[in-house]
Amino acid sequence: MLKKIFYRALRVQKLRDSQGESLLESFAEELSQAGYAEITARRHIQAAERLIHWLGSESIPISSLTEKSVERFDRYLKGRQRGRYSHTYQAEILGGVCLFLKHLRRAGAISATDQPRDQDPALLTAFREWMRQQRGACDLTICRYSLSIRDLLKRFGEDPGRFDAKGLREFVLEKSQHRGCAEAKKCTTALRMFLRFLIAEGKCSADLSAAIPVLVHWRLSSLPRYLQPEEVERIISSCDPNSPVGIRDRAILLLLARLGLRAGDILQLRLSDIDWEDAMIHVSGKGHREAKLPLTAEVGCALAAYLQDGRPRTDTDAFFIRSRAPFHAFASHTTVSVIVIYAMRRAGITCRDRGAAHVLRHSVATSMLRQGASLQDIADVLRHRSIETTQIYAKVDVTSLRQIAQPWPEVQPC
């Protein structure tokens, strides 16, 4: 693989004569499979070569390479190259070194971690496994729950017998004073779920589940954020149909704006989830609940265009992947929201960055409601488990609300 990246025979021979020849060869193979351009792969290999040379001068075996060693190498570069190269060049070298470090870990040439991390308490580990098997929770939800539960176990220990109603209430009240309303509610939700786990395992009394206080939150007190139909069309039209990125982003926006998919649904979509013959799309929603949605001609053509002209060649089965190397699935659902944010900016539409992708989902519901769809129909499309979740959209149907609104009574002045 080094021959395909470096054209000069003497340069290839020099790399093969170096101490880490086999590691550089496997690194080059990985960069090529990940879709890096030759010039980019060449820079990363040169950075790895410089690191190996420095390790030899410091008498550090490659097998002993750690994050601290990389930090020392970074300080060495800054001291040696001061005034000769720009900070951008130094950052490129360090970026290649970090990629090489990850490759060495995957290849087993060095340990996966520099130092053993503090292991989670056994009770928390059991809870995480219970959430996966019994509740079908995704890793992101489990991670969020673990934050509050880890703090709880640090205070009370791992013996559920030490939990009491007073202590739990004090813990929640203390946490809520230093967090916003949304974060405080996540804390109480996590603790209630943790207590359900303990009750199911017979490790605490069932009465303890009522010890978690309910934070004040008035249902249906707010309005869902949504866009007008013409604004949605401007957002979709803002994508460049002649670029691979524009083709991909348009397909994502159509899934959000036409089918009401969540950002997480986009992230979990796989190539096999598209049933082209029956024009259906399989979606795995919250709790891994499977659902089928109709694949309209507009959305289907956009997905087909992405597969033909916008999706780079890669071995992953994720439907949507990064547009730049390494070519793999999106890291998180935040990437989908960022795509929506950029599209809104191009269309000249102002919207809060938080939950940008969900705004298109809200827009689907409000548009359906104004076209005469029932709340049950909207609940089916949005895959709501309870119709109560869908009721909030009734507040945006101003035309229907005017028909039942009572006139404000006139009050005579005193």
Number of C-alpha atoms within 10 A of each C-alpha: 15 23 13 12 18 17 10 10 10 10 13 17 13 10 19 16 11 13 15 15 18 13 19 25 16 16 25 24 16 17 23 19 15 18 18 18 14 15 10 16 23 18 15 26 25 17 22 25 22 15 22 22 15 14 19 13 9 9 9 13 10 17 12 12 19 17 13 10 14 17 12 12 18 18 12 13 15 16 10 11 14 12 9 9 12 11 13 9 12 16 12 15 21 21 16 21 24 17 16 24 21 14 19 21 15 12 14 11 15 18 16 15 10 12 9 8 7 6 7 12 14 10 17 17 13 13 23 20 14 16 21 15 10 10 12 14 17 13 12 11 15 16 11 14 23 21 13 21 19 16 13 18 17 10 11 16 15 16 11 15 11 10 18 14 15 10 16 19 16 13 19 22 16 12 17 18 10 10 12 10 14 10 14 20 18 15 23 24 15 20 21 18 17 23 24 19 19 20 16 12 11 10 14 20 16 13 10 17 18 11 16 22 15 12 13 8 10 7 9 14 9 9 11 17 17 21 19 12 13 8 16 22 15 16 24 21 16 18 21 14 16 10 12 19 18 19 23 26 26 27 23 24 28 22 25 25 26 18 21 24 25 23 23 16 18 22 20 19 19 18 12 12 16 19 14 12 6 9 13 17 19 18 22 17 18 17 14 13 11 11 14 15 16 15 21 15 10 12 20 20 13 22 24 14 18 23 18 12 14 22 20 19 13 15 10 13 13 18 21 27 22 16 16 13 16 17 20 21 19 18 11 13 17 17 15 23 20 16 17 27 22 18 22 21 13 14 18 13 15 9 15 9 13 12 17 22 27 21 23 28 23 19 24 25 28 24 19 16 19 15 9 10 13 12 20 15 16 22 18 15 19 20 21 15 12 11 15 13 13 19 14 16 20 18 15 18 14 11 9 13 12 10 8 8 9 8 7 6 6 6 6 5 4 3
